[in-house]
Amino acid sequence: MKFGGTSMGSAERIRVAARLTAEQSAKRPVVVVVSAMSKVTDLLLDSLRKAEAGDQADLDANLEKLSERHRECCRGLLPEKKQHEAIAGVERLIAEFARIAKGVMMLGERPPRSVDEAVAVGERLSAYLMALHMEAEGMPAVAVNAADVIATDAVFGNATPLMDPTRARAAAVLQPLLEGKPDQRRVPIVTGFNGSTLDHRPTTLGRGGSDFSASILAAALDAAELWIWTDVDGIMSGDPRLVTDARVLPEITYAEAAELAYNGAKVLHPRTLAPLVERGIPVWSKNSFAPEKPGTRILPSVDSGHGPHAVTSMTDVALVSMEPASAAISGTKLMARALDALAQANVEILAFTSSSYRQSFCFLVRQSELERAREFLEEDLALELVHGYLKPIEVDTDVGLIAVVGEGMRGTPGLAGRLFTAISKHDINIIAIAQGSSELTIAIVVRRSGLEQAVRAIHGEF
């Protein structure tokens, strides 16, 4: 069971997380993975930026804010006689962070390895507090630093797990805590987001890191299932901020969840699902603020019926268009070089489409990656641009992406017609369309001004 930042955001929320853990632990062995308290990772990263800039006063203010929040949580979670020792433990962990921040200040820069070690302190604090609370309530638990369990490569800030060494570490560190009768077991409260290299240098797992930690451990321990506790009722058929009648989906497939996440929905990140797919471990997305609600189950396959399951959208995107200026340059080779440049830039392509005769093509990227994409494209294709073989690269940021997702769309005639008719009724122009051969997702690019209305029209139609 994994608890996110809002589910660990206060003493009250940690009490709920502990209760939900205890309920399941009475029935079967449970491993818990925790995020830092909400907003704490941002505070830690800001503190490192202050240290890098040599801003001692703001760094000290941040450290005091960090300390006071966790001291307050101690007071809300623990009986008075246990608070002094707990607060001393909190201060020790914050002192570890302060030591790294001081090193950053002396260097005047933030080495990625030091950042990884420092930001994991947020998860270490929440794991420590939850384990202390459970112990105080008579529920045997122990805080575990995931650096002792999850083995990764040495790409600091965005590490990839090494599953065989992780499985060996999990067997040595976690398995002994899970064996025996319920009264002999101790619940491991494991830090999310972090791991370590084979020679034990601290790393972090990047975007969606705590969810990823939970799925790595679920796979390494051959878990029966993974529960992700968040602050929403499950995975929805549309963004409830845009679609008033959006509903919680009872079941979706791994592939659908990955597509929704890739296209902007707040669902499990695609790489979070990867360790689970091979072993077919089901995932529950549940709301810790309303645990009685069933949530959404993510499975290898479900009976999808006919048609899409959900619609999602993204606004912070840019459409990049490229076209040869003369027949002297092959459109196919141009596409290959453009894609290679984007790969070198480590830029994700959200949608790609091309025309046949003019050999023009366009692709959608996140606005946060646009500058890097453009830089690599212009560098790689500099000669063609200078000599006029390639028209100037065009960029349009006044666009949005809509993704319509569903396993049930495969082989179902008439869906595209209904989809485009629903949009056209509102006089919304479609700029680009992309659909893969799997028929799992139809991606549509429209003007930003028409995006929300188009999402509502599609949701209403299906």
Beta strands, then each sheet from edge to edge (+ up, - down):
strand 1: 2-3
strand 2: 32-34
strand 3: 141-144
strand 4: 187-191
strand 5: 194-196
strand 6: 202-204
strand 7: 226-230
strand 8: 251-253
strand 9: 283-287
strand 10: 296-299
strand 11: 310-314
strand 12: 317-322
strand 13: 351-354
strand 14: 361-366
strand 15: 394-396
strand 16: 399-405
strand 17: 430-435
strand 18: 441-447
sheet 1: 3+ 4+ 2+ 1+ 7+ 9+ 10- 8-
sheet 2: 5+ 6-
sheet 3: 11+ 16- 18+ 17-
sheet 4: 13+ 14- 12+ 15-
end
